[in-house]
Amino acid sequence: SSGTGAASGGSGAAGAASSDALAFDEDAYTTLTTTITDADGADHEVEYRFYKAVTYVAAPVDEKYQSLNVSVPVRIDGTAVDATDAPILFANSVGGYMPSSVADATGVGGGGATGMPGGGAPSASASPSPSSSASGEVASGGNGMVNAQGGMVSLPKLALAAGYVVVEPGARGRTLVDADGTYYGVAPAAIVDLKAAVRYVRSNKGRIPGDVDRIVSSGTSAGGALSSLLGASGDSPLYDKLLAAIGAADASDAIFATGAWCPITDLEHADGAYEWNWGTNATSSGSAVDQAVSKELRSQFAEYQASLRLKGLNGFGTLTARNYDEYLVRQYMEPSATRYLAALSDADRKSYLAANTFITWSGGRARFSWADFLTHVGARKKSTPAFDAFDLSAGENNLFGKGTTKARHFTLYSLRHENGGSARLDSDLPATLHLMNPMPFLTEKPNPHRTKHWWIRLGTKDSDTSHTVSANLAAAANALGDEVDHLYYWDEGHGANTDPGDFIKWIARITN
Ligand code: DHB
């Protein structure tokens, strides 16, 4: 369903790219037509210009990953669309902190149809095993999100059908290794690449249609973490040298809004947070984790949480390890269950409540305790420590590899557990951890160039990380006066996205 792009002429961009090497070729597109089912189930015929595998840095390390696709709507349901000033969805497809490439995509969102299980992208990323790390594994295209019916959700497709410009960047990831055995996609490569891609888009203002001051980022899991980080760290000079090294365009990398689904972030504090949240839950094999380790990690969380001095949303006081359970239940879990139950038919609600007697349903509101909620979730996904595994087997150990070292410890606790009490973290790690964590950009020294709009989503049954991770992110942004829209999908697991249509509408509202 195509036809090839513009005949000729019409180059001569309005904007100025920083160098010719990074000038977007407006004429290098294919015209594609596809049918996209929107979030309300209505089909739309969308004709769009598809620009494929555009290298976004002047000195690429690996073009397969350091390239992006652009989709520009031309006609929707037969009506011409002018996307000149449309919002730009900047949708990464990173999963598991693995490499992500869009170079083989056949259309927006990876190509293929939308609304069908597996119908989206060639998605190896739906639920990457955090501990798998064979080199050459690629999570590519699409974003692996699932709706309540178990179908694939493609935000890029939904955005295109709404008339937005869609940019899909690839990025290096942790498993990439060159012939010399050097790991060239470990932290902070992925965030440097995404920033370079934003700079490329902005430096091509006028060549790439869309409003470069209305870039909205999206991502899920590791991609959600990177989306949050992109939003929090906009224009931070801490990345300048790394960006210069790959020949990034000389332009702002600040973005307007962040969409983040189940962000796996704040990694150096995630082991403690995980034990605070899921410490008493057994693993899927039915065994309890080492309770001595779990307890030590939990006390680290208490210390960290106190140091943040974050206030909860809606007037809740300072969040601590002692009151966070109450906060999560009142602010997030009960409203989530309430929304879920309220949307059911009377008969379905009745049978759900009969099967889940821990919920008290009264006055149109669900109530329950944190302990019962934990029992309801059941098995925890990870063992302990969840992120900095003692045996270096976690994906995050590989993420913080360096040079020819595939995997390292990145917390003092796990390092010393293995190597003794006088062991020291490698000296580069504190800076690298900072470059990978949105929290310091919101708390220690709030970044004035951060995004001011946050859309954060998470399934209540997602135990890939602690529920405090997203809630802290939301609380930190809220404390700075940013707009925060954060809610949980009831009974949904890792990677869920059951309100994609609301996100598309949210973009319209905040960019208006
Ligand atoms: C992802 C999941 C994890 O459990 C993790 O530790 C890191 C990333 C992911 O799905 O992207």
Residues whose N, C-alpha, C, O or C-beta is under 5 A from the ligand:
A	BS01	DHB	V94 G95 G96 Y97 P128 P130 T220 S221 A222 G223 I264 D464
